Every structure is written in C-alpha cells, then in structure tokens.
C-alpha cells in the first residue's frame, strides 16, 4: 500500500523537477508544491489511474470545509490540472479528469490604481519619516512606477545591470527571461543620489563586494518582503490607500501609459508580458475610469 502512495509522491517530485528545468520561478514551484502536497496526502494510496473527477471534487470540497477562499480553491484546481497534464505527457495517466471539474467563479475585481496626480504627489514630496533609508526608498518608488517592473525583478537588479548612459536597465523577468527597460530623468536623479549613500552603508559593514543595487541598512540585498513594507508605509504616509503594494505601482505604470496614448504592444514589451491579453487588462482599467468620469459629470448620466 505504501508503495502506491510512494508512486504518487514520486510523480509529484518528477513534476516539480520538470518545472525547475523549465525555469519556473521559485514562487511558482513553491505554490505548486504546497497545493499538490495536500492533494497527494488526500489521494493516499490510490493508483494514479484511479484519480477521477469525483476524487478531485471531494478534495476541493474539503478545502471549502476548512474555510479556504474561492481563489485558493481555484488555484488548487489549477495546480492539479497542471500536475495531471504533466503525468499524461509522461504516459502515467490516459486522460485529465481535472478538466471535468469546474473552477469556482471568482468576482472580477480590478485593482484600484492611483491617479497620475496621486503618484506625482507622493514622488515629488519629501520622503516621510517612515522612510528609514530615504534615498534608496525614493529610488524604489521611481523604478517600480517609472519602469513598471515586478518586485522580484527590482530586488534582482545588480549594479552592473544599470546602463546609465543609455538610460536602460537589464531586468530578469519570469522564467529568467531578460529584457531592457528604459528609465527616465527622475529615476536617473534618484539613482545619482542613492549611489554614494549605498557606498557608505557597504563600507560601514565591510560589504563593498555586494553586487545588489538595492541594499538594506546592514549592506545585504533587499528582499521582496522588505520592498512591500517600504512601499506600503510611504504610500500610506502620502495619502494613498492601505491596499497599495509594489504591484499596484506596476499597474499604475501600464494604466497611465495607456491613458497617455502608448501602444498596447509597446506596454506589453515594457512589462514583460508573454500574452497581449494580460496587458489588455489595463484597457479594462481605463474603461472603468472613463465610465466613472461619465457617471459623475455627464448631466444625462445622473
């Protein structure tokens, strides 16, 4: 009996290994491992070919019973679909019963994006007391909003990735794909002011060989979690909603460029989206904002 269970666990190990070989991000692999480890335990000693849609529904049902949200259950089902699809390619199973299971319907919530005026008011103001390392924290905001990069891409930037004369940064995106992202005058100035302060911190802690662009006050590479805390603290101090996080600034980048007439495919390239459909979400955002303006201002809309 334990041998059958080991076969399922071995399949999971093979799937995770295949993800790593395809250069999936660490966060993606971790999410799959978490969801599928629970599924493997639930399946128990069943043979792989005995996994059917009823078993999958039962697993999702107990997730609901534990109080998980629809979004978490949908993610779990997506993980199971990918896992069984991979097993099919490896000739472990003949079909994918997870495709017979409907995903929970999720409400389509578009993120609230700060306006251009709100972003400029935060970036143009003096860094608040919440900013423990003011020069670095301003640069974080300038790069997230000015370049539209992801949090993980930001923390992965090395000093050598900055091509200041050309005004571009080498960014490593999802799946280790690289792209060059331009940065403007505001980011240039923030970078100029940050460099000497960074050198002081590294010298103080004898870490002059550190390659990371963004470092903490101990001279180590800044983490994505720290960036999240920094962005939220400064944004809230500047009057933005508490829901603001690094990805909000990426949304703002895409939305504001679209509002100013940028081509959707150019935005897709800058954001590093594989599919244009992902970038088209920003069209939905601007459409919503246009509708809001219409409802508030047109005399026949009231």
C-alpha positions, -999 to +999 in steps of 0.1 A: +000+000+000+028+024+009+044+016-025+013+030-043+015+061-022+052+065-029+044+063-066+021+094-063+048+112-043+074+102-069+052+116-096+049+149-077+087+151-073+091+145-110+066+172-118+083+198-096+117+188-111+103+194-146+091+228-135+126+237-123+141+225-156+117+248-175+130+277-154+097+283-135+102+308-107+109+298-071+075+312-061+056+292-087+073+259-077+066+266-040+029+273-048+026+240-067+044+221-040+021+234-013-011+227-032-001+193-045+014+180-013-020+183+003-036+166-027-012+137-026-020+132+011-057+133+003-054+108-025-035+084-002-026+050-016-048+053-047-033+043-080-027+072-104-052+059-129-079+058-101-078+096-097-110+108-112-132+139-112-152+127-082-120+124-061-108+158-072-142+173-063-141+157-029-106+172-023-119+207-033-149+201-011-127+196+020-108+227+011-141+247+013-149+230+046-116+242+060-127+278+051-104+284+021-115+311-002-127+306-038-095+320-051-074+295-031-096+266-042-093+277-078-055+279-075-055+243-061-076+230-090-053+248-115-023+231-098-040+197-100-048+202-137-012+211-145+001+181-125-022+156-142-015+171-176+022+166-170+015+130-159-004+125-192+027+137-212+048+112-192+023+084-201+014+079-164-023+085-170-045+084-201-067+114-195-070+145-173-101+142-151-094+176-136-107+192-168-142+178-159-142+198-127-154+234-130-134+261-113-152+283-088-165+315-103-144+344-090-156+380-089-138+401-114-121+427-092-099+453-110-073+468-088-077+504-077-049+523-094-037+556-080-041+585-104-012+603-120-017+632-097-016+609-066+016+592-078+033+625-085+023+639-051+040+610-034+071+610-056+076+648-056+071+652-018+099+649+007+103+613+019+083+608+051+098+598+085+087+562+077+115+561+051+144+546+071+168+550+040+153+579+021+175+579-010+170+542-015+133+543-008+127+570-033+146+550-059+124+520-052+093+540-060+109+556-091+119+522-105+086+504-097+064+532-111+088+546-137+098+512-152+067+490-144+089+462-131+079+434-107+090+434-071+111+403-077+127+419-108+135+450-088+153+432-060+172+411-085+188+441-102+226+443-098+246+475-100+261+462-133+226+459-148+223+497-148+234+512-181+231+548-170+245+564-202+220+546-224+192+550-198+182+514-196+182+486-170+187+449-177+158+432-160+154+394-154+118+385-156+097+354-152+114+322-164+148+340-163+138+359-194+158+392-198+147+425-212+160+460-214+137+486-197+142+524-201+142+547-171+137+584-171+152+615-156+135+612-123+149+577-118+183+589-130+184+616-103+172+592-076+199+568-087+226+595-086+216+605-050+214+569-039+248+556-051+270+575-026+247+565+003+248+529-008+286+530-008+286+544+027+264+516+040+285+489+023+318+504+036+304+507+071+296+469+071+326+459+051+305+446+022+320+466-006+318+435-029+279+434-027+265+433-063+229+441-054+216+476-065+192+478-035+206+470-001+193+472+035+210+492+063+232+461+070+245+461+035+227+430+023+204+426-008+169+439-001+142+413-001+108+415-018+091+414+016+110+445+027+102+463-005+065+456+002+067+471+036+086+501+024+062+509-005+031+505+018+045+527+045+055+555+022+023+553+001+001+554+032+021+584+046+015+601+012-023+596+014-027+566-008-049+536+002-035+509+026-040+483-002-011+498-021+018+473-027+046+471-053+024+455-079+000+485-076+027+507-090+032+483-119-005+485-127-002+523-124+027+523-149+007+504-175-026+522-169-011+557-171+010+550-202-022+537-219-041+568-208-014+589-224-017+571-257+010+545-256+006+515-279-006+484-261+021+462-277+048+486-265+034+484-230+034+446-233+071+447-242+080+470-213+060+450-187+074+417-200+040+401-206+041+369-227+005+374-238-011+406-251-043+395-233-026+401-199-017+436-210-053+442-222-064+442-185-052+478-185-078+486-211-104+474-187-089+497-160-091+528-182-125+519-194-137+517-158-122+551-151-138+566-182-172+553-170-166+568-136-159+602-151-190+599-173-213+589-144-200+618-123-200+645-149-225+639-177-259+656-170-278+627-185-259+601-165-272+613-132 
